[in-house]
Amino acid sequence: MALLNKIGQVLTSDITKDFKFSRKNKLNGDLELTFVDQLKKRRSIDQLGKRVHYSQTYLGEIIQEAVRSCPSAYDSQTTRIVVLFADSHHQFWEIVKQVQRQHMPASIYEGMEIKLNQCAAAYGTVLFYEDQAVIQQLQKKMPLNSEDFPAWSEQTSGMAQFAVWTTLADSGLGASLQHYNPLIDERVAEHFEIEKNWLLRAQLCFGSIEQTVEEKLQKPDQHRFKVFN
């Protein structure tokens, strides 16, 4: 894939015939896509579907490669990933529905259920966790920075979320980032046998794009950027 070529991470092991990164990085035969072009493909897509032609093996591997390519403070590599397909994907969103239904009035849940059904209609879900045991070990090892490691962990998770999201977008897939944690944490950990020291930070549902993607409105640059000589 062009995106992974840009960041210098190319999978070399030929596990299956369809399990190879495409090296095509030309548009109309001449114009090379830049890394920024790849980043612009990442958008929030609400209407997702299951018309995905990649194998689950391939999708799992590009998600892993995207996370491996992300930096982390002191190379701590605190991010942990759970990828859900098929029944596991639907089971996860059923858990989210059950938990949300228990914690809000029925009138409010009716509106939220529309969004949850959209997530369930997607092809799969990526759960982003941060390993708290690693963070605690680093806090003990470097006490002068102990207060910073939780914040650095959040930054690491954010970069992983962005990398996976952009990688899926580069493959022509849509995605939507959700945050139903921490209410769902205990039920999800029990159902999928997640390690106790893993802390859930976000959920990314992904699939085929089933809507027209409108141009993203940007705030004026003068309110967002400062450049000094």
C-alpha positions as CSV (number, residue, x, y, z in Angstrom):
1,M,0.0,0.0,0.0
2,A,1.1,3.5,-0.7
3,L,0.6,4.7,2.8
4,L,2.8,1.9,4.4
5,N,5.4,2.4,1.7
6,K,5.5,6.1,2.7
7,I,6.2,5.3,6.4
8,G,8.7,2.6,5.5
9,Q,6.8,-0.4,6.7
10,V,6.4,-3.1,4.1
11,L,5.3,-6.7,4.8
12,T,7.7,-9.2,3.3
13,S,6.3,-12.6,4.3
14,D,4.1,-14.1,1.6
15,I,1.6,-16.0,3.8
16,T,-1.3,-16.2,1.3
17,K,-1.8,-15.1,-2.3
18,D,-4.0,-12.2,-1.4
19,F,-2.0,-11.3,1.6
20,K,0.4,-8.7,0.0
21,F,0.6,-5.0,0.2
22,S,-0.1,-3.3,-3.1
23,R,2.9,-1.2,-4.2
24,K,0.9,0.9,-6.6
25,N,1.4,4.5,-5.8
26,K,0.6,6.2,-9.1
27,L,-2.5,8.2,-10.0
28,N,-3.4,8.3,-13.7
29,G,0.0,6.7,-14.4
30,D,2.0,9.8,-13.6
31,L,1.1,11.6,-10.4
32,E,2.4,10.1,-7.3
33,L,0.2,10.2,-4.2
34,T,1.8,12.0,-1.3
35,F,1.6,11.0,2.3
36,V,-0.7,14.0,2.9
37,D,-3.0,12.7,0.1
38,Q,-3.3,9.5,2.0
39,L,-4.1,11.3,5.3
40,K,-6.9,13.3,3.5
41,K,-8.7,10.0,2.8
42,R,-9.5,9.5,6.4
43,R,-12.9,10.7,7.3
44,S,-15.7,9.8,9.7
45,I,-18.2,7.6,7.8
46,D,-21.5,6.9,9.5
47,Q,-23.1,4.6,6.9
48,L,-20.9,1.5,6.8
49,G,-21.6,-1.8,5.1
50,K,-20.2,-5.3,4.7
51,R,-19.2,-5.1,1.0
52,V,-15.5,-5.7,1.8
53,H,-13.5,-7.7,-0.7
54,Y,-10.3,-8.0,1.4
55,S,-9.7,-11.2,3.4
56,Q,-9.9,-11.0,7.2
57,T,-6.2,-12.2,7.2
58,Y,-5.2,-9.2,5.1
59,L,-7.1,-6.7,7.1
60,G,-5.8,-8.0,10.4
61,E,-2.2,-7.7,9.1
62,I,-2.5,-4.2,7.8
63,I,-4.0,-3.1,11.1
64,Q,-1.1,-4.7,12.9
65,E,1.5,-3.1,10.6
66,A,-0.1,0.3,11.1
67,V,0.2,-0.1,14.9
68,R,3.7,-1.4,14.7
69,S,4.7,1.7,12.8
70,C,3.5,4.1,15.5
71,P,6.0,5.7,17.9
72,S,5.6,5.5,21.7
73,A,7.3,7.2,24.6
74,Y,10.5,5.4,25.5
75,D,9.5,2.8,22.9
76,S,7.0,1.5,25.5
77,Q,4.7,0.0,22.9
78,T,1.7,0.1,25.3
79,T,-1.0,-0.2,22.7
80,R,-3.0,-3.5,22.5
81,I,-5.4,-4.3,19.7
82,V,-8.4,-6.6,19.4
83,V,-9.9,-7.0,16.0
84,L,-13.5,-8.3,15.7
85,F,-15.1,-9.8,12.6
86,A,-18.4,-11.6,11.9
87,D,-20.1,-12.9,15.0
88,S,-17.6,-11.3,17.4
89,H,-18.2,-7.9,15.8
90,H,-22.0,-8.3,16.3
91,Q,-21.6,-9.7,19.8
92,F,-19.6,-6.7,20.8
93,W,-22.2,-4.2,19.6
94,E,-25.0,-6.2,21.3
95,I,-23.1,-5.8,24.5
96,V,-22.8,-2.1,23.9
97,K,-26.6,-1.9,23.3
98,Q,-27.4,-3.8,26.5
99,V,-25.1,-1.7,28.6
100,Q,-26.3,1.6,27.2
101,R,-30.0,0.5,27.6
102,Q,-29.3,-0.2,31.3
103,H,-27.8,3.2,31.9
104,M,-30.2,5.7,30.3
105,P,-33.9,6.4,29.9
106,A,-35.7,4.6,27.2
107,S,-36.5,7.8,25.4
108,I,-32.8,8.7,25.1
109,Y,-31.7,5.2,24.2
110,E,-34.1,5.1,21.2
111,G,-32.0,7.8,19.5
112,M,-28.7,6.2,20.5
113,E,-29.8,2.8,19.2
114,I,-29.8,4.3,15.6
115,K,-26.1,5.0,15.9
116,L,-25.4,1.7,17.5
117,N,-27.2,-0.1,14.7
118,Q,-25.0,1.8,12.2
119,C,-21.9,0.5,14.0
120,A,-23.2,-3.0,14.0
121,A,-23.9,-2.8,10.2
122,A,-20.2,-2.3,9.6
123,Y,-17.9,-5.2,8.6
124,G,-15.7,-5.2,11.7
125,T,-14.4,-3.4,14.8
126,V,-11.0,-2.6,16.2
127,L,-10.7,-2.2,19.9
128,F,-7.8,0.0,21.1
129,Y,-6.4,-0.8,24.6
130,E,-3.5,0.5,26.6
131,D,-1.5,-1.9,28.8
132,Q,-1.5,-0.4,32.3
133,A,1.0,-2.9,33.6
134,V,3.6,-1.6,31.2
135,I,2.8,2.0,32.2
136,Q,3.2,1.2,35.9
137,Q,6.5,-0.6,35.3
138,L,7.8,2.5,33.6
139,Q,6.6,4.8,36.4
140,K,8.6,2.7,38.9
141,K,11.6,2.6,36.6
142,M,11.6,6.4,36.0
143,P,9.8,8.1,38.9
144,L,10.7,11.6,37.8
145,N,8.4,11.1,34.8
146,S,5.8,9.0,36.6
147,E,3.1,11.6,36.2
148,D,3.7,11.9,32.5
149,F,3.4,8.2,31.4
150,P,-0.5,8.1,31.5
151,A,-0.6,11.1,29.2
152,W,2.0,9.7,26.9
153,S,0.0,6.5,26.8
154,E,-3.0,8.4,25.6
155,Q,-0.9,10.0,22.9
156,T,0.4,6.6,21.8
157,S,-3.2,5.3,21.6
158,G,-4.3,8.3,19.6
159,M,-1.5,7.8,17.1
160,A,-2.4,4.1,16.8
161,Q,-6.1,5.0,16.2
162,F,-5.2,7.5,13.6
163,A,-2.7,5.2,11.8
164,V,-5.2,2.3,11.7
165,W,-8.0,4.6,10.5
166,T,-5.9,6.1,7.8
167,T,-4.6,2.7,6.7
168,L,-8.2,1.5,6.3
169,A,-9.1,4.6,4.4
170,D,-6.1,4.1,2.1
171,S,-7.6,0.6,1.3
172,G,-10.9,2.3,0.3
173,L,-12.7,1.4,3.5
174,G,-14.7,3.8,5.7
175,A,-14.5,4.0,9.5
176,S,-16.0,5.7,12.5
177,L,-14.3,6.1,15.8
178,Q,-16.5,5.6,18.9
179,H,-16.0,5.9,22.7
180,Y,-18.5,3.8,24.7
181,N,-15.9,3.1,27.3
182,P,-15.7,2.9,30.3
183,L,-19.3,1.7,30.8
184,I,-18.8,-1.3,28.6
185,D,-15.3,-2.2,29.8
186,E,-16.2,-4.9,32.3
187,R,-18.8,-6.7,30.1
188,V,-16.5,-6.7,27.1
189,A,-13.5,-7.9,29.0
190,E,-15.5,-10.7,30.5
191,H,-17.0,-11.8,27.1
192,F,-13.7,-11.7,25.1
193,E,-11.4,-12.7,28.0
194,I,-9.4,-9.5,27.9
195,E,-6.4,-9.1,30.2
196,K,-7.3,-7.2,33.4
197,N,-4.5,-4.7,32.9
198,W,-5.7,-3.7,29.5
199,L,-7.7,-0.4,29.5
200,L,-10.1,0.2,26.7
201,R,-9.6,3.6,25.0
202,A,-11.6,3.6,21.7
203,Q,-13.6,1.5,19.3
204,L,-13.2,1.9,15.5
205,C,-15.9,0.3,13.4
206,F,-15.1,-0.1,9.7
207,G,-16.5,-1.4,6.4
208,S,-17.6,-0.4,2.9
209,I,-18.6,3.2,2.4
210,E,-22.4,3.4,1.9
211,Q,-22.8,7.2,1.7
212,T,-21.7,10.2,-0.3
213,V,-18.7,11.7,1.4
214,E,-19.0,15.5,1.4
215,E,-16.0,17.8,1.4
216,K,-14.7,18.4,4.9
217,L,-15.2,22.0,6.2
218,Q,-12.0,23.4,7.7
219,K,-11.7,26.2,10.2
220,P,-9.7,29.3,8.9
221,D,-6.0,28.7,9.0
222,Q,-5.3,32.0,10.9
223,H,-7.2,30.6,13.9
224,R,-5.3,27.2,13.9
225,F,-1.7,27.8,12.9
226,K,1.2,30.0,13.7
227,V,4.5,30.0,11.8
228,F,7.6,32.0,12.8
229,N,10.9,32.7,11.1
